[in-house]
Structure formats: structure tokens, C-alpha cells
Amino acid sequence: MKNPIDDLLAEKGVLLADGATGTNLFNMGLASGEAPELWNESDPEKIAALHQNFVDAGADIILTNSFGGTRHRLKLHHAQDRVHELNKRAAEIARNVADKAGRKVIVAGSVGPTGELLQPLGAMTYDEAVEAFAEQIRGLKDGGAEIAWIETMSAPDEAKAAAEAAIKVGMPYTYTFSFDTAGRSMMGLAPKDVHHVADGLAEKAVAVGANCGVGASDILSSLLDMTVEKPDATVIVKGNCGIPEFRGTEIHYSGTPELMSDYVRLAVDSGAKIIGGCCGTSFAHLAAMRKALDSHVKQERPTVETIVGRIGPLRNKTADQSGSGQNAGEGRRRRRG
């Protein structure tokens, strides 16, 4: 399969992925409980503006507005029969922006969890999950997405089903987990084990890693675990913009552009090859992250203590963390951004 990420990595060394989808769409008027995917048809100009602002901020990879694009998620909005058209449209909007960028910008088809539990914990079979993801990914491919970007996963079997679906459709794929439960995913996956989720499939992942979770320090701690035994692996880290906190009925994120810039430097030093922002990450944050990435020369691998000293305390610390970076971070959010 053609792999745009490896080609661009060979040119640039480290890539910058985009920032938050949900946070920025809420700022554009998306109502709480409304499906962002429906905006691909009702408000395409706002989705195009989202992508354009991230491209203008320096993103090398933009994610389609399709995180909840499986029939199981769209069923909550009575749109389960519109999977192909909504995902195709999501990719078309992003493709149009990328093609006008004047430089290479990769269009990644965002694929989030179905919201269902697979057997034996739930009713969905593995094969049903594969088919649901394939239906979505087929639409993304038809709209011009270049890679299936499987994200915010917590269950290894669900991530593997999505990966198998991408292979079935004929797309290269990446996957990321949210390590938000005592340093593991909600279903118990440790960061160091993320590399083996798709073992046995016909095609390997282009990249693996982490997104969302708790705060920047926690995801960097997970990154240390993911790179300690595989320092040359292509690892993604797409952390939240600081720590979320409620102010009345609204969620605010503590991360400043300065904090997110230092997060980028530490991510590079810790071995990440693809770095972006998740919940709370604005266009201004991403522009600062681009500047930090372009000016940074890789330094010595940090310890957890170094990360905490520069970024702030861990919010998800496990009892066995030694601070050495060897075991740090071992021990869902359901909507990206």
C-alpha cells in the first residue's frame, strides 16, 4: 500500500499533526450533543475553515471530521444509513484544503471507537466491528483520505478490528490509544504493549501511539514507555492542551502556547515522530507548536522528573512509577477534541 507518512517523514524527520476538532467546532457554534459529522453536509464551509486554519498554522497532517462516523455512533443521530456519504464528504472537504496548501499535507481519515463493547463483554462480534469500520473507511477512501487514522481507542480487539477493516478496504493505517486509566487504556492496555495490537494482520501499522488521555505530562510519560524498547518506531503522540477544568458549564484547558511548545520539544526528545494536539488545542497553540518543532534540535531523552518539572504534575500516576522512563505510565474519552 502507498504510504504517505513514511515519504514525508523521510523529508522532514518529524511531522506535526493538527489540533482539536471538537473544541474548535464548539467555538464555531456546534451545540453540545450535536454530531460534528452532520456539519460535513450542513456547514461544510466551517469544516473547511477548521482544516484551513490548521494548515495555516503549519500542520503536516489534517484529520477528517469523521471521528464518530461508524453506523453505531451515527445511529445516535438517526444517520446510520448515511455512513458512506458523510465520511466521503468529510474526506472531500479535507482533501480540497490539502490540495490547495502549496506543500504536502496528508489527509488522514479519522476513525474513532464505535461506542460498543465487543464480545464477551458486549454484544458486538469482532467480524461485525470489522464490517462497521470497513463501511466507514470505504467512504473516507472514496473521498480522498490517504490513510486510516484510528484513534482514541481503549480496547485492543476493537483497534485490531479497525486495522483489519483498513486492510480490507486497501488503506494504510495508524492507531492510537487513550491511556487515561491509571496509566493504561480503559480496557487495560499498557503503553509499552501498543506496538503489538495488530500482530498477525496482513499489513503492519504505519505508526502507533497515544492521543487524548489526561494531560500533557501523562501522555509524555506514556510516550517514554512506548519508545524505550522501540526507539526507532514511528510513534504518534497527540496530547490534550494541558488539564481540562470546568468553569461553570464550560470546559477550559490549562495549556498555554508556551506549554504546548515545550510539550513538542519533550516529545521530540522522547522519540515521537508525529506530534499533534488533542482536546483544547487551538490554531494558536498549533502555530506555536510548529515554531517550536522547526527550531528544536533533539536533546537527551528526558526522565519523568524532567517532564514534570517543565510541564507540570502527572494526573494519572500509578503506584509503580519509578520516574526512570522505563515503567512510567504503565499501571475514554469517546469524542476527540
N, C-alpha and C positions, 0 to 999 in steps of 0.2 A: 504493500500500500504506500502511496505517496505520503511523505511525512514532512509537512511544512515547518514543524518546530525544530527538528534537527538541522535543517538547512539554515534557518535564521539564527539558531544558536551558534552555528559554525561561523557566521558572520559577526555576531555581536557579543558572544560569550555568555551574557546573562540577559534575560528578557523581562520586560515589565508588562504584567497583565493589568487589566483595568481595575476599577474600584467597585463600590456598591451599586447594585441595581435598585433594590427596594428603597433604600434611604433616599436616593436621588429622585426616584419616581414619586415618592411621597411628597417631596419638595415641589414637584411639578403638579401636584394635585391628586395623585392616586389616593383613593379613600381606603381606610382600614377595612380589610375583608374583601376588597375588590381584587380580582385576578389581574396581575400585570399583563399576562399573555393576551387578554382580550384587547388591550391597547394596541397590539400589533395591527389590528384592523380598524379600531375606532379612533385611535390617536397616533397614527404612525409617525407623524412629524415630531412628537415628543420622544418617541423611542429613537428616532434618527438623531435628535438633538443630544440624547444621552450618549450615544456612541460617538458622535462628533466631538463632544466636549472631552471625552476620554482620549480620543485620537489627538486632539489639540493639546492635551496635557502630556502626551508622549507615550501612550500605550502601544505596545507591540502586539498585544493580543486583546481583542474585544470579545465578550461573551454575549451570545444572543439572549434576548428576553424570552426565555423558554424554560426557566428552572422548573416550573410546575406544569410542564407540557405533556405529561402522560395522561391517559384517559382517566386514571384514578384520581388525579388531582383536579383535572378539568371537570370531572363529574360533580364536584362541589359547587360548580358554577353553571351546571347544565350544559356544558360544552364538550362532553365526552365524545361526541360524534364529529368534532372539528379538529381532531388532533393533527392530522396532516396539514390542513390549510393554515392553522395558527403557527405551527412550527416552521413551515415553509416560509410564511410571511416574516417571521422573526429573523430567519437567516437572510432573506432577501433584503431587509432593511439594513442589517449589519453589513452585508456584502456590498451594498451600494455605497455606504460610507467608507468602507475599507478601500474600495476600488478608486476612490477619489482622493486618497490620502497623499499621493505623491511619493510614497515609500511602501515597503511591505508591511502590511498589518494583517495578522492572522484572524480569521473569523472562526471562533470556537463555539460549537453548539452546546449550550448549557443543558445538562440533564441532571435533575435533582431526584431525590427519593420519591417513590410512589405514595408514601404515607401508609402503606400496608405492611403487615408482617408476613414473612414467608413461613411456610410450614417448617417445623411443627409448632411454632409459636403462634402462627396465624393461619389464615385460610388460603393464602395465595401459594401456588406451586412455583417452583423455580422456572419451569417452562412457560407458565403464564407471565411471569415477570420478564423473561426474555422477549416474549412477543409484545408486551406492552412497551418496553423500551425500544424495540425494533420499529414499532409503528411511529414513535416519536422521532427517532434518529433518521428514519427514512425521509420524513418531512424536512428535517434540518439539512440533510444532504441535498435534497432536491432544490432547496432554496439557496444553496451555495456555501454552506458551512464546510470547513476543511477538516475539522477534527471533532470528535465527540468528547466533550468536556464534562465528565461525570463527577459530580461534586456534592459536598456536604453529606456524605454517606456515613452511616453508623454500623450497618450490618454487612459483613464481608460477603455473604451469599447474594445480597441484593446488588452490591457493586460488581460482583462477578457476572451476575445475570446481565447487567447493563453493558459490561465489557463484551460479553458474548453476543449481545444484540448488535453492538457496533461492528464486530467482525462479520456478523451475518449480513449486515447492510453494506459492508465494504468500506468502512471508515476506520482510520487510525483513531486511537482513543487515549485519554488520560483519565485518572481518577484521583480524587482527594477525599479524605475523611475528616470529620469534625471530632477532635479529641477534647471533649468537654465534660467528661465524667470521671473525676479522679485521675486525670491524665490519660484516659483511654476513650475510645468511642463509646457511645451509649450501649452498644452490644458487645463491648469488651475487647475490641481490637487494640493492641498496644502499638504505638508509633513505629517501633522497630520492625514490626511484622507487616507493615503496609506493602512492602515490596512483593509479598508472596500471595496476595489476594487473588490474582488472576492466573496463578500457576496451573498448568495443564491446558490452557486455551491455545488455540492455533496461532494467535498473534499476541505478542507481548505489548504492554502499555508503553506509549511513548514517554510518559512521565507519570509519577505518582507523588502524593504528598498530603498536605493538610490545608483546610480552609475553615473560616469561621471560628467556632470554639468559644473561648473566653476572651482573653486579651492578648496583646502583642507579646508580652513576656512568655505567656504559656505556650503560644504556638512556636516561638523560637526554641523553647525547651524541647518541644516535640520534634522540631527540626534537627536538633542535636542528636536525638535518638535515631532519626531516620537516616542520618548521614554518617554515623560513627563507624558502621561496618561496610557501608557502600558510599564512600566519599566521592566517587565519580558518577554516581547515578544522577539522572535528571530528576531533581526533586522540586516540587512546587510548594510554595508557602504563600498563602493569601489570607492574611490575618485581619481581624477586626481592628477598627480605628480606636485603640485604647479600650477602656472598660465602659460598657453600657450602664446608664443610670437613668431612673425615672425622675422627671421633673414634672410633677402633676400627672397628666396622662400621656406625656410625650417622652420618648427615649432619646437621650443625648449620649454622645460618645466623647470620652475624655481625651482622645488623641488629638494632638496639635500637628500641624505640618512638620514641625521640628521633631516631634517624637516619631512620626512615621518615617522621616528621613533617617533617623538613627536606627529604626527597625530595619530599613533597607540595608544599611551598612552591616549590621549584625547578621542579617540573613545571608548576605554575600559571604561574609567571613565564616558562617556556619555551613556553607556548602550548597545553598539553594541556587538553582539555575533559572527558575521562573519565580518572580516575586510580584505580588499584587496586593490589593486591599479588599477586604470584605465589608461587613456591615459598618456603616458610618463613614466610609472613605469617600470623600467628595472629590471633585475635579481639582480643587486647590491642593488637597492632600496629594493627589497623584502627580501633579506638576512638581511639587516639592520632592516627591519620591524619584521622579525622573532625573531631576537635577542631582540628587544625592547619588543615584546609581551611576550617572555619567562621570561624576568627579571622584568616585571612590576607587581606591586601589586596595585589593584584597589584603587583609591583615591576618594575624594569628587567630586560630579558632578560639572563640570565647568560651568561658565557663558559664554555668547558670548564674553564679555570683556576679559575673561581669554584666550579663544581661539584666539582672535585677537592679544592679547599681545604676545602669543607664536608662532603662525603660520603665522600671517600677516592679513592685512585688508580684509574685505568682498568685493567681486567684484560685488555682486548681491543683495545688501542691499535694503530692502523695506522700505517705509516711516514709517510703523508702528512698526518696530523692537524696542523692549524695552531693549534688551540686557539681559533679565532675563532668557532666555531659554524657556519661556512659549509660546511666539509667534514668536520667532526668526525664520526666514526663510520662513514665510508664505507671502505672499504678497497680438534642438536635433541633440543633436548630433546623426547622423544616423550611424556612424561607430564606434564600440567600439575600444578603444586603439589607 
